[in-house]
């Protein structure tokens, strides 16, 4: 007896699936409604200097860091701000004033050397410390975004505090010699002190960030900076007056933009020195060119320096 064949099972017809319903999308906000818009920097002139003002609180934090951390774990602390120029002045007085018998234009040796050291130290400190911007702060630059120029600008501001302390030391000696009847006198050029400080800051910042930008690729410059700053000091009337330079070689000294600044500083407070508006204008032009070139080069290098540092 044959068993009946199983009935063919036909697949049930599949109903068409309805497309899943998507939540309604919110309208995209207008570009002006974003809190932060990040755009790629591609041009040399995409400086975004306005960000420095937006990050001004960060700049002041860097200023505090630079000022406090410098002598934080030392025994004497901020007293070193006074001891360094004082010891340097005494050394110059003994070596260049008493042993080498270099002329000081009839001024007291301590006042002459201290005036030059006070002005030169601010410029050299700005140059030396800003020249290490990329190498010294690579660990910060690689983690978070902020305007990179905030670091060298904070160095210039923190050094300004140090300059104020050393200027007070110079004025204390100035008043001491003035009360003793020393033939020194201030001139109306003393009102140019803020201009001199601004020129020194611009020269130091511009030269420093140029060197910092170049050292990301050419490491040898790091070893030449300190030596070059020392040579530059000897071509600046810090330990000798410009009036004692033979006229045929004086133009070499005046080619150094810091020469008119130091001569103006001495003329303002001591009444001696070479003050010339043309020379000061040359310094202002050199400071403007160096600062503009430094900012452009710094802005260009900061995009790729992490690949080379």
C-alpha positions as CSV (number, residue, x, y, z in Angstrom):
1,X,0.0,0.0,0.0
2,X,1.4,3.3,-1.1
3,X,1.6,6.2,1.4
4,X,0.3,9.4,0.1
5,X,3.0,11.9,-0.9
6,X,3.5,14.8,1.4
7,X,1.8,17.9,0.3
8,X,4.1,20.5,-1.2
9,X,4.6,23.3,1.2
10,X,4.6,26.6,-0.4
11,X,6.3,29.6,1.2
12,X,4.0,32.2,2.7
13,X,3.9,35.3,0.7
14,X,6.1,38.0,2.4
15,X,4.6,41.4,3.0
16,X,6.6,44.4,2.0
17,X,8.4,45.9,4.9
18,X,7.7,49.5,5.6
19,X,10.8,51.8,5.7
20,X,11.8,52.6,9.3
21,X,10.7,56.0,10.3
22,X,13.6,58.5,10.9
23,X,13.4,61.2,13.5
24,X,13.0,64.6,12.1
25,X,16.4,66.3,11.7
26,X,16.9,69.6,13.4
27,X,17.8,72.4,11.1
28,X,21.6,73.0,10.9
29,X,22.6,76.1,12.8
30,X,23.7,79.2,11.1
31,X,27.6,79.5,11.0
32,X,27.3,82.5,13.3
33,X,25.7,80.3,16.0
34,X,28.8,78.2,16.6
35,X,30.9,78.8,19.6
36,X,34.2,77.9,17.9
37,X,35.0,77.6,14.2
38,X,38.3,75.9,13.3
39,X,39.6,76.7,9.9
40,X,42.8,75.4,8.3
41,X,45.7,77.9,8.1
42,X,47.2,77.8,4.7
43,X,48.5,81.2,4.0
44,X,51.5,83.2,5.4
45,X,49.2,86.0,6.4
46,X,46.6,83.9,8.2
47,X,47.9,85.2,11.6
48,X,44.7,85.3,13.6
49,X,46.2,87.8,16.0
50,X,42.8,88.5,17.5
51,X,43.1,85.1,19.3
52,X,45.8,86.6,21.5
53,X,43.2,88.9,23.0
54,X,40.7,86.1,23.5
55,X,43.4,84.1,25.3
56,X,44.7,87.0,27.3
57,X,44.0,85.1,30.6
58,X,46.2,82.3,29.4
59,X,49.0,84.8,28.6
60,X,48.9,86.2,32.1
61,X,49.1,82.6,33.5
62,X,52.2,82.1,31.4
63,X,53.6,85.4,32.8
64,X,53.1,84.2,36.3
65,X,54.6,80.8,35.5
66,X,57.7,82.4,33.9
67,X,58.2,84.8,36.8
68,X,57.5,82.5,39.7
69,X,59.2,79.3,38.4
70,X,62.5,81.0,37.6
71,X,63.7,81.2,41.2
72,X,61.0,79.2,42.9
73,X,63.2,76.6,44.6
74,X,66.2,78.8,45.2
75,X,67.4,80.1,48.6
76,X,67.5,83.8,47.8
77,X,64.5,83.8,45.5
78,X,63.7,87.1,43.7
79,X,66.7,88.7,45.3
80,X,68.6,87.2,42.4
81,X,66.9,89.9,40.2
82,X,69.0,92.4,42.1
83,X,72.2,90.4,42.7
84,X,72.8,89.5,39.1
85,X,73.1,93.0,37.7
86,X,74.9,94.2,40.9
87,X,77.5,91.5,40.7
88,X,77.9,92.0,36.9
89,X,78.4,95.7,37.5
90,X,81.0,95.2,40.1
91,X,82.9,92.8,37.8
92,X,82.8,95.3,35.0
93,X,83.9,98.1,37.3
94,X,87.0,96.1,38.5
95,X,88.0,94.6,35.1
96,X,87.1,97.3,32.5
97,X,87.0,100.3,34.8
98,X,90.0,99.8,37.1
99,X,92.3,97.3,35.3
100,X,91.6,98.1,31.6
101,X,91.0,101.8,32.5
102,X,88.3,102.2,29.9
103,X,86.7,105.7,29.8
104,X,83.2,106.2,31.2
105,X,82.9,109.8,30.0
106,X,83.5,111.2,33.5
107,X,80.6,109.3,35.0
108,X,80.8,107.1,38.1
109,X,81.8,103.7,36.9
110,X,79.0,101.9,38.8
111,X,76.3,104.2,37.2
112,X,77.8,103.9,33.8
113,X,78.0,100.1,33.7
114,X,74.7,99.6,35.6
115,X,72.8,101.7,33.1
116,X,74.1,99.7,30.2
117,X,73.5,96.4,31.9
118,X,70.0,97.3,32.9
119,X,69.0,98.0,29.3
120,X,71.0,95.2,27.7
121,X,69.8,92.5,30.1
122,X,66.1,93.1,29.2
123,X,66.9,92.8,25.5
124,X,69.2,89.7,25.8
125,X,66.8,87.9,28.2
126,X,63.9,88.4,25.8
127,X,66.0,87.1,22.9
128,X,67.5,84.1,24.7
129,X,64.2,82.9,26.2
130,X,62.0,83.4,23.2
131,X,64.5,81.6,21.0
132,X,63.7,78.4,22.9
133,X,59.9,78.7,22.4
134,X,59.3,75.7,20.3
135,X,61.9,73.4,21.9
136,X,61.0,74.3,25.5
137,X,57.2,74.1,25.0
138,X,56.8,71.2,22.6
139,X,55.1,69.1,25.3
140,X,52.4,71.7,25.6
141,X,52.0,72.6,21.9
142,X,51.4,68.9,21.1
143,X,48.4,68.5,23.4
144,X,46.1,71.5,23.2
145,X,45.4,74.4,20.9
146,X,46.1,78.0,21.8
147,X,47.8,80.8,20.0
148,X,51.5,79.9,20.0
149,X,52.5,83.5,20.1
150,X,51.1,83.7,23.6
151,X,54.3,82.0,25.0
152,X,56.9,84.4,23.6
153,X,54.7,87.4,24.4
154,X,54.4,86.2,28.0
155,X,58.2,85.9,28.2
156,X,58.5,89.5,27.1
157,X,56.0,90.7,29.7
158,X,57.5,88.6,32.6
159,X,60.9,90.0,31.7
160,X,59.4,93.5,31.9
161,X,58.8,92.9,35.6
162,X,62.4,91.9,36.1
163,X,63.5,95.0,34.1
164,X,61.3,97.2,36.5
165,X,63.1,95.7,39.5
166,X,66.5,96.3,38.0
167,X,65.5,99.8,37.0
168,X,64.6,100.6,40.6
169,X,68.1,99.4,41.6
170,X,69.7,101.7,39.1
171,X,67.5,104.7,40.3
172,X,68.6,103.9,43.9
173,X,72.3,104.3,42.9
174,X,71.3,107.3,40.8
175,X,69.8,109.1,43.8
176,X,72.7,108.2,46.0
177,X,75.3,109.8,43.6
178,X,72.9,112.7,43.0
179,X,72.8,113.5,46.7
180,X,76.6,113.3,46.9
181,X,76.8,116.1,44.4
182,X,78.0,114.1,41.4
183,X,77.6,116.1,38.2
184,X,74.8,114.1,36.7
185,X,71.4,115.3,35.6
186,X,68.2,113.9,33.9
187,X,67.2,115.3,30.6
188,X,63.7,115.6,28.9
189,X,64.7,112.4,27.0
190,X,63.7,110.5,30.2
191,X,60.1,110.7,28.8
192,X,61.3,108.4,26.0
193,X,61.8,105.6,28.5
194,X,58.6,103.8,27.5
195,X,59.6,104.1,23.9
196,X,63.0,102.6,24.6
197,X,61.4,99.7,26.5
198,X,59.0,99.1,23.6
199,X,61.9,99.1,21.1
200,X,63.9,96.7,23.2
201,X,60.9,94.4,23.6
202,X,60.2,94.4,19.8
203,X,63.9,93.7,19.0
204,X,64.1,90.9,21.5
205,X,60.8,89.3,20.5
206,X,61.3,89.6,16.8
207,X,64.9,88.2,16.8
208,X,64.0,85.5,19.3
209,X,61.0,84.1,17.4
210,X,63.0,84.1,14.2
211,X,65.8,82.1,15.9
212,X,63.2,79.8,17.5
213,X,61.5,79.2,14.1
214,X,64.9,78.4,12.5
215,X,66.1,76.1,15.2
216,X,63.2,73.6,14.6
217,X,65.1,72.7,11.4
218,X,68.6,73.8,12.0
219,X,69.6,72.7,15.5
220,X,73.1,74.2,15.3
221,X,71.6,77.7,15.9
222,X,70.8,76.7,19.5
223,X,74.5,76.6,20.2
224,X,75.3,79.8,18.4
225,X,72.7,82.0,20.0
226,X,74.3,82.4,23.4
227,X,77.7,83.0,21.8
228,X,76.2,85.4,19.3
229,X,74.5,87.4,22.0
230,X,77.8,87.8,23.9
231,X,79.5,89.1,20.7
232,X,76.6,91.4,20.1
233,X,77.0,92.9,23.6
234,X,80.6,93.9,22.8
235,X,79.4,95.7,19.6
236,X,77.0,97.7,21.8
237,X,78.2,100.5,24.1
238,X,77.6,98.7,27.3
239,X,81.1,98.7,28.7
240,X,82.4,101.8,26.8
241,X,80.9,105.0,25.5
242,X,80.2,105.5,21.9
243,X,82.1,108.9,22.0
244,X,85.4,107.0,22.4
245,X,84.9,105.0,19.1
246,X,86.9,106.5,16.2
247,X,84.5,108.3,13.8
248,X,85.6,106.0,11.0
249,X,84.3,102.9,12.8
250,X,81.3,104.5,14.6
251,X,78.9,103.5,11.8
252,X,79.6,99.9,12.6
253,X,78.4,100.4,16.1
254,X,75.4,102.4,15.0
255,X,74.4,99.5,12.7
256,X,73.5,97.6,15.8
257,X,69.9,98.6,16.6
258,X,70.5,98.4,20.3
259,X,73.2,101.1,20.3
260,X,70.8,104.1,20.0
261,X,68.6,102.7,22.7
262,X,71.4,102.4,25.2
263,X,72.8,105.8,24.3
264,X,69.4,107.3,24.7
265,X,68.9,105.6,28.1
266,X,72.2,107.0,29.4
267,X,71.5,110.5,27.9
268,X,68.0,110.5,29.6
269,X,69.2,109.8,33.1
270,X,72.9,110.7,33.2
271,X,73.1,113.6,30.7
272,X,75.8,112.1,28.6
273,X,75.7,110.0,25.5
274,X,74.7,110.4,21.9
275,X,71.1,111.1,21.4
276,X,69.9,111.4,17.8
277,X,66.3,111.1,16.5
278,X,67.6,109.7,13.2
279,X,69.4,106.9,15.0
280,X,66.3,106.2,17.1
281,X,64.2,106.1,14.0
282,X,66.5,103.5,12.5
283,X,66.1,101.4,15.6
284,X,62.3,101.7,15.3
285,X,62.4,100.6,11.6
286,X,64.7,97.7,12.4
287,X,62.4,96.6,15.3
288,X,59.3,96.8,13.1
289,X,60.9,94.7,10.3
290,X,62.3,92.1,12.6
291,X,59.0,91.8,14.5
292,X,56.9,91.5,11.3
293,X,59.3,88.9,9.8
294,X,59.4,87.0,13.0
295,X,55.6,86.8,13.4
296,X,55.2,85.6,9.8
297,X,57.9,83.0,10.0
298,X,56.7,81.9,13.5
299,X,53.1,81.5,12.1
300,X,54.4,79.5,9.2
301,X,56.6,77.1,11.2
302,X,54.1,76.4,14.0
303,X,51.9,74.3,11.6
304,X,54.5,71.7,11.1
305,X,57.2,72.1,13.8
306,X,56.0,69.0,15.7
307,X,57.3,66.9,12.8
308,X,60.8,68.2,13.3
309,X,61.2,69.1,17.0
